[in-house]
Amino acid sequence: MSKGERHIIREAFKNKTILNTEAIGIRPLFAGAVHLVWDSASSNLFMVGFRRWADVKPTPWSEAKSYWFGLTKPPKKLNWAAWNNDTSDWKF
């Protein structure tokens, strides 16, 4: 998959998929790329195949959400408690 298409998928996740899911008050309990299906014809990213979820309220965007679903890769040694939202050394 090209870098450009990966960017389009991440943007769909950020601006539509996760927003719509949180808007109805849920987020899959077990996140991962296995729960995402990309339809390139319609440019829609669907969240599928989860049976358990957490009740949530919508929260501001964080790249951590894209990490939960396998859309980004931070460095192997990342201290999440001290993370300052810097993604300059992440792989997108």
Beta strands, then each sheet from edge to edge (+ up, - down):
strand 1: 26-28
strand 2: 36-39
strand 3: 44-47
strand 4: 53-55
sheet 1: 1+ 4-
sheet 2: 2+ 3-
end
